Amino acid sequence: MQINLEIDKACTYLEEALKRRALKVAELTATPNLNDAIEEWVETRAEVERLKGIKAQADRLLDYLTDDRIPWQLDKHNTEFGLKEDAYLPHALGRVEIRHHVKASINQDMKPEAYKWLRAHDLGGLIIETIPHQSLGATAKDFLAEGKDLPADLFTTSVRRYAAFVQEKTNANSQKEPIRQAARRARAGA
């Protein structure tokens, strides 16, 4: 339980730090000082990437427990006590049970045969024609670049304007420097 307290304390600290960062961003973006705002933006981007990495680690741990260790331990418990394989286990925090999530997809090279099989088994209603949104978006982008639009009565097209950060090369070996370090040096005037 000590680790739970440590993680809770770290999360609380992080929430407070993000509140302070939000106030600082509000101050910086209220002034015309673009340089400071960009430096803050770059640091915030680096922090978000670090947090994504930490979340990915936590997700992997959760998946390991959910998909491997807890089912294995529950199976062992049920075998030891002569219970059926997927029996649930009452616990003070709730109830632990094994569930099964089933996924299925059509092998791309077998699509016509799969559709035929589905129709032959009265499952044709499952067949839905789809266009991947990324492909349609790329097509819309090409149309816009040519000065044309997709028909508005058939498609909803939107353009999101956003800033992107491209880090410049910093040494003779063309190695990229971590974004956070570059922003700190820029802030320090190095």
C-alpha positions as CSV (number, residue, x, y, z in Angstrom):
1,M,0.0,0.0,0.0
2,Q,3.0,2.3,0.4
3,I,3.4,2.5,-3.4
4,N,-0.2,3.6,-3.7
5,L,0.4,6.5,-1.4
6,E,3.5,7.4,-3.3
7,I,1.7,7.4,-6.6
8,D,-1.2,9.3,-5.2
9,K,1.2,11.9,-3.8
10,A,2.9,12.2,-7.2
11,C,-0.4,12.6,-9.0
12,T,-1.5,15.3,-6.6
13,Y,1.8,17.1,-7.1
14,L,1.5,16.8,-10.9
15,E,-2.1,18.2,-10.9
16,E,-0.9,21.2,-8.9
17,A,2.1,21.7,-11.2
18,L,-0.2,21.6,-14.2
19,K,-2.5,24.2,-12.6
20,R,0.6,26.4,-12.1
21,R,1.7,25.8,-15.8
22,A,-1.9,26.7,-17.0
23,L,-1.7,30.0,-15.1
24,K,1.7,30.7,-16.6
25,V,0.5,29.9,-20.1
26,A,-2.5,32.2,-19.6
27,E,-0.1,35.0,-18.6
28,L,2.3,34.4,-21.4
29,T,-0.3,34.1,-24.1
30,A,-2.0,37.3,-22.9
31,T,1.1,39.3,-24.0
32,P,2.6,39.7,-27.4
33,N,5.9,38.0,-26.3
34,L,5.8,35.1,-28.8
35,N,9.2,33.8,-27.9
36,D,8.3,33.0,-24.3
37,A,5.0,31.5,-25.3
38,I,6.8,29.2,-27.8
39,E,9.3,28.1,-25.2
40,E,6.5,27.3,-22.8
41,W,4.7,25.4,-25.6
42,V,7.8,23.4,-26.4
43,E,8.3,22.5,-22.7
44,T,4.6,21.5,-22.4
45,R,4.9,19.3,-25.4
46,A,7.9,17.5,-23.9
47,E,6.1,17.0,-20.6
48,V,3.0,15.6,-22.4
49,E,5.3,13.1,-24.3
50,R,6.9,12.1,-21.0
51,L,3.5,11.6,-19.4
52,K,2.4,9.5,-22.4
53,G,5.4,7.3,-21.7
54,I,4.6,7.0,-18.1
55,K,0.9,6.2,-18.9
56,A,2.1,3.6,-21.4
57,Q,4.1,1.9,-18.7
58,A,1.1,1.9,-16.4
59,D,-1.1,0.5,-19.2
60,R,1.3,-2.3,-19.8
61,L,1.3,-3.2,-16.1
62,L,-2.5,-3.1,-16.0
63,D,-2.7,-5.3,-19.1
64,Y,-0.2,-7.7,-17.6
65,L,-2.3,-8.0,-14.4
66,T,-5.7,-8.1,-16.3
67,D,-4.7,-10.5,-19.1
68,D,-2.2,-12.7,-17.5
69,R,-1.5,-12.8,-13.8
70,I,-4.9,-12.4,-12.2
71,P,-6.5,-15.0,-14.6
72,W,-3.6,-17.4,-13.9
73,Q,-3.9,-16.9,-10.1
74,L,-7.7,-17.2,-10.2
75,D,-7.4,-20.4,-12.2
76,K,-4.9,-21.8,-9.7
77,H,-7.2,-20.8,-6.8
78,N,-10.2,-22.4,-8.5
79,T,-8.3,-25.6,-9.2
80,E,-7.0,-25.8,-5.6
81,F,-10.6,-25.5,-4.2
82,G,-12.2,-27.7,-6.8
83,L,-14.2,-24.9,-8.5
84,K,-15.0,-24.6,-12.2
85,E,-12.5,-22.8,-14.4
86,D,-14.2,-19.4,-14.8
87,A,-15.8,-19.3,-11.3
88,Y,-15.7,-15.8,-9.8
89,L,-14.0,-14.9,-6.6
90,P,-15.7,-12.7,-4.0
91,H,-13.3,-10.1,-2.6
92,A,-13.6,-7.2,-0.1
93,L,-13.2,-4.7,-3.0
94,G,-15.7,-6.4,-5.2
95,R,-15.8,-9.6,-7.2
96,V,-13.2,-10.9,-9.6
97,E,-14.4,-12.9,-12.6
98,I,-13.0,-14.0,-15.9
99,R,-14.7,-12.7,-19.0
100,H,-14.0,-13.3,-22.6
101,H,-13.8,-10.6,-25.2
102,V,-14.1,-12.0,-28.7
103,K,-12.9,-10.1,-31.8
104,A,-13.2,-11.2,-35.4
105,S,-12.2,-9.6,-38.7
106,I,-12.2,-10.6,-42.3
107,N,-8.9,-11.5,-43.8
108,Q,-8.4,-8.8,-46.5
109,D,-7.5,-11.3,-49.2
110,M,-10.7,-13.3,-48.5
111,K,-13.2,-10.4,-48.4
112,P,-15.4,-11.6,-51.4
113,E,-15.5,-15.1,-50.1
114,A,-16.2,-13.9,-46.5
115,Y,-19.1,-11.7,-47.8
116,K,-20.5,-14.6,-49.7
117,W,-20.3,-16.9,-46.6
118,L,-22.0,-14.2,-44.5
119,R,-24.8,-13.8,-47.0
120,A,-25.3,-17.6,-47.3
121,H,-25.7,-17.8,-43.6
122,D,-28.2,-15.0,-43.4
123,L,-25.6,-12.6,-41.9
124,G,-25.5,-10.2,-44.8
125,G,-26.7,-7.4,-42.5
126,L,-23.3,-7.3,-41.0
127,I,-21.8,-6.1,-44.2
128,I,-21.3,-2.3,-44.2
129,E,-19.4,-0.4,-46.8
130,T,-16.9,1.9,-45.2
131,I,-14.4,4.5,-46.3
132,P,-11.5,5.0,-43.9
133,H,-11.7,8.6,-42.6
134,Q,-7.9,9.1,-43.1
135,S,-8.3,8.3,-46.8
136,L,-11.3,10.6,-47.2
137,G,-9.4,13.3,-45.3
138,A,-6.3,12.9,-47.6
139,T,-8.6,13.1,-50.6
140,A,-10.2,16.3,-49.3
141,K,-6.7,17.8,-48.7
142,D,-5.8,17.0,-52.3
143,F,-9.0,18.6,-53.5
144,L,-8.4,21.8,-51.4
145,A,-4.8,22.0,-52.7
146,E,-6.3,22.0,-56.2
147,G,-8.7,24.8,-55.2
148,K,-11.7,22.4,-55.3
149,D,-14.1,21.2,-52.5
150,L,-15.8,17.9,-51.9
151,P,-19.6,18.3,-52.5
152,A,-20.9,19.9,-49.3
153,D,-24.3,18.0,-49.5
154,L,-22.4,14.7,-49.4
155,F,-19.4,15.3,-47.2
156,T,-18.6,17.4,-44.1
157,T,-15.1,18.8,-44.4
158,S,-13.3,20.7,-41.8
159,V,-9.8,22.1,-41.5
160,R,-8.1,22.4,-38.2
161,R,-5.3,25.0,-38.0
162,Y,-2.6,24.2,-35.5
163,A,1.0,24.9,-34.8
164,A,3.7,22.3,-35.3
165,F,7.2,22.3,-33.8
166,V,10.1,21.2,-35.9
167,Q,13.4,21.0,-33.9
168,E,16.5,22.3,-35.7
169,K,19.6,20.2,-35.9
170,T,22.0,21.3,-33.2
171,N,25.5,19.7,-33.8
172,A,27.9,18.6,-36.5
173,N,26.6,15.0,-36.2
174,S,23.1,16.2,-37.0
175,Q,21.8,14.6,-33.8
176,K,18.6,16.1,-32.4
177,E,18.7,17.5,-29.0
178,P,15.9,16.6,-26.6
179,I,13.2,19.3,-26.9
180,R,13.1,20.0,-23.1
181,Q,16.8,20.7,-22.9
182,A,16.6,23.0,-25.9
183,A,13.8,25.0,-24.4
184,R,15.6,25.3,-21.1
185,R,18.7,26.6,-22.8
186,A,16.7,29.1,-24.8
187,R,15.0,30.3,-21.6
188,A,18.4,30.7,-19.9
189,G,19.6,32.7,-22.8
190,A,22.4,30.2,-23.8
